[in-house]
Amino acid sequence: MAYGDRKSERVDFERGIPVYIMGIDGTWRRDCMMIDVSQTGARLCVEGSLEGLDLKEFFLLLSSTGVAFRRCQMVRVASDQIGVKFLARDKAERKSLKRPSTKEAV
């Protein structure tokens, strides 16, 4: 059975994948288990209380060092699980991350 309306196909993890959520300003961090993920969002099981956390915009850290991350926004909450959508990067940021093409490098 689906968990809410889906715009893209989800990948379910039987045991969950350990991840973290962290405030944009780095003042808070929580351990989570990623239950499922798609190109547009994920479902997380959060350890600890969500009370007092700014979940309007935060980071989903896919590694303990924070090297792999996505900027997120909470879209739903049900008990200890939250649904998040991934926020798009700015166009300027995307351009700076792109590698130069072979035509540009020559």
Helices and strands as residue ranges (DSSP letters): E 11-23, E 29-37, E 41-46, E 58-61, E 69-78, E 81-86, H 91-97, H 102-105
